[in-house]
Amino acid sequence: MKLIDIMLNRRSVRKFKAEEISADKLDNILKAGLLAPTSRNRMPCKLVAITDKDVLLKLSKAKKAGAGLLAEAAAAVAVFADSEKSDTWVEDSSIALTYMMLSATEQGIGNCWVQYHLREDINGKSAEKNAREILSVDDKYRIVGVLGLGIPAEYPAAKTEDDIDLSKVRYVR
């Protein structure tokens, strides 16, 4: 599949079948995240791969809304970054998440990015702090999001070339 085809087919999947993801496919997704470029090649990101159902359930409740899909996911990858190592940790983490989303899509694995940065739980506590506590991660590591992964229960329709709005492009020549 060409990269543009992977991009057209990548859709947020929030409903998963009760099936596991093979270790090979999960490893390929993690490798993609580790291959993502980072500012000044500082590589501040740490990936936490989660398949433990109890931990996935806790993460699904670590923020007020939008994380429920993790309770049914076969796996998830939390992307943390050392904020002392890089001031571009948000960007670096976001690129790693994106690379993993594309890798998952290429392999037929449904995925959805769950935002934790700048989010809170129902009591007003930082979702980032909750995730660090659940996953036993040091406070110097910040989290942008968690990528939920699983075998799609339903396939959202792919985008087409017609969905690309070139009116949003301005050339400076």
C-alpha positions as CSV (number, residue, x, y, z in Angstrom):
1,M,0.0,0.0,0.0
2,K,1.3,3.5,-0.8
3,L,1.6,5.9,2.0
4,I,-1.2,8.1,0.7
5,D,-3.5,5.1,0.7
6,I,-2.6,4.4,4.3
7,M,-3.4,8.0,5.1
8,L,-6.7,7.8,3.3
9,N,-7.6,4.6,5.1
10,R,-6.6,5.7,8.6
11,R,-9.7,6.4,10.6
12,S,-10.3,6.6,14.3
13,V,-11.6,3.2,15.5
14,R,-13.4,3.2,18.8
15,K,-15.0,-0.3,18.8
16,F,-12.9,-3.4,18.8
17,K,-13.4,-7.1,18.6
18,A,-12.4,-9.2,21.6
19,E,-9.3,-10.5,19.8
20,E,-5.6,-10.0,20.6
21,I,-3.1,-8.3,18.4
22,S,-0.1,-10.4,17.5
23,A,3.2,-9.6,19.2
24,D,4.8,-9.1,15.8
25,K,2.2,-6.4,14.8
26,L,2.5,-4.6,18.2
27,D,6.3,-4.7,17.9
28,N,6.1,-3.2,14.4
29,I,3.9,-0.4,15.7
30,L,6.3,0.3,18.6
31,K,9.3,0.4,16.1
32,A,7.4,2.9,14.0
33,G,7.0,5.2,17.1
34,L,10.7,4.8,17.9
35,L,11.7,5.7,14.3
36,A,9.7,9.0,14.5
37,P,11.9,12.1,14.1
38,T,12.5,14.3,17.1
39,S,13.8,17.9,17.5
40,R,17.6,17.9,17.3
41,N,17.5,14.1,17.5
42,R,17.1,14.3,21.3
43,M,14.8,11.3,21.3
44,P,12.9,12.1,24.5
45,C,10.1,9.7,24.0
46,K,9.5,6.5,26.0
47,L,6.8,4.1,24.9
48,V,4.7,2.0,27.4
49,A,3.0,-0.9,25.7
50,I,-0.1,-2.1,27.6
51,T,-2.0,-5.3,27.1
52,D,-3.1,-5.8,30.8
53,K,-6.9,-5.4,30.8
54,D,-7.0,-4.0,34.3
55,V,-4.5,-1.3,33.4
56,L,-6.4,-0.5,30.2
57,L,-9.6,-0.1,32.2
58,K,-7.9,2.3,34.7
59,L,-6.5,4.4,31.8
60,S,-10.1,4.5,30.3
61,K,-11.2,6.3,33.5
62,A,-8.2,8.5,33.9
63,K,-9.8,11.4,32.1
64,K,-13.3,12.8,32.0
65,A,-14.3,11.7,28.5
66,G,-13.0,10.2,25.4
67,A,-11.0,7.3,26.8
68,G,-13.7,4.7,27.2
69,L,-12.4,2.9,24.0
70,L,-9.3,1.8,26.0
71,A,-11.4,-0.5,28.1
72,E,-12.2,-2.6,25.0
73,A,-8.8,-2.2,23.2
74,A,-6.6,-5.2,22.8
75,A,-3.6,-3.0,23.6
76,A,-2.5,0.6,23.9
77,V,0.7,2.5,23.7
78,A,1.3,5.5,26.0
79,V,3.8,8.0,24.7
80,F,5.8,9.8,27.4
81,A,8.6,12.3,26.8
82,D,11.3,13.6,29.1
83,S,10.4,17.3,29.4
84,E,13.9,18.0,30.9
85,K,15.5,16.6,27.8
86,S,13.5,18.5,25.2
87,D,11.3,21.5,25.2
88,T,9.5,20.1,22.1
89,W,8.2,17.1,23.9
90,V,4.6,17.7,22.8
91,E,5.6,17.8,19.1
92,D,8.0,14.9,19.4
93,S,5.3,12.8,21.1
94,S,2.7,13.8,18.6
95,I,4.9,12.7,15.7
96,A,5.6,9.3,17.4
97,L,1.8,8.8,17.9
98,T,1.2,9.6,14.3
99,Y,3.9,7.2,13.0
100,M,2.3,4.5,15.1
101,M,-1.2,5.2,13.8
102,L,0.0,4.9,10.3
103,S,1.9,1.6,11.1
104,A,-1.2,0.2,12.8
105,T,-3.4,1.1,9.8
106,E,-1.0,-0.5,7.4
107,Q,-1.3,-3.7,9.4
108,G,-5.1,-3.7,9.6
109,I,-5.1,-2.7,13.3
110,G,-7.7,-0.2,14.3
111,N,-6.5,2.7,16.3
112,C,-7.5,5.9,18.0
113,W,-5.4,8.6,19.8
114,V,-6.7,9.4,23.3
115,Q,-5.5,12.8,24.5
116,Y,-4.3,13.1,28.1
117,H,-2.3,16.4,27.9
118,L,-4.4,19.3,29.0
119,R,-7.2,17.0,30.1
120,E,-8.7,16.2,33.5
121,D,-10.7,13.5,35.2
122,I,-14.2,14.0,36.6
123,N,-12.7,15.4,39.8
124,G,-10.5,18.0,38.1
125,K,-7.3,16.1,38.6
126,S,-4.8,16.1,35.7
127,A,-5.2,13.1,33.3
128,E,-1.5,13.3,32.7
129,K,-0.9,12.8,36.4
130,N,-3.4,9.9,36.5
131,A,-1.6,8.2,33.6
132,R,1.8,8.6,35.3
133,E,0.5,7.1,38.5
134,I,-1.3,4.2,36.8
135,L,1.9,3.4,34.7
136,S,4.4,4.2,37.5
137,V,6.2,6.8,35.4
138,D,8.4,9.6,36.9
139,D,7.0,13.1,37.0
140,K,9.7,14.5,34.6
141,Y,7.9,12.5,31.9
142,R,5.0,14.2,30.3
143,I,2.3,12.5,28.2
144,V,0.4,13.7,25.2
145,G,-1.7,10.7,24.6
146,V,-2.3,7.0,24.5
147,L,-2.9,5.1,21.3
148,G,-5.7,2.5,21.6
149,L,-5.3,-0.5,19.4
150,G,-7.4,-3.4,18.4
151,I,-9.1,-5.5,15.7
152,P,-11.8,-3.2,14.3
153,A,-15.4,-4.3,15.1
154,E,-16.5,-2.0,12.3
155,Y,-14.5,-0.2,9.5
156,P,-15.2,3.5,9.1
157,A,-15.3,4.5,5.5
158,A,-12.0,5.5,4.1
159,K,-11.4,9.1,2.9
160,T,-11.0,9.7,-0.8
161,E,-8.9,12.0,-2.9
162,D,-12.1,14.2,-3.1
163,D,-11.9,14.8,0.6
164,I,-8.6,16.6,0.2
165,D,-9.3,20.3,0.2
166,L,-6.6,21.9,-1.8
167,S,-8.1,25.3,-1.3
168,K,-6.3,25.3,2.1
169,V,-3.0,25.4,0.3
170,R,-1.3,28.6,-0.6
171,Y,1.9,28.5,-2.7
172,V,4.6,31.1,-2.2
173,R,6.8,31.1,-5.3
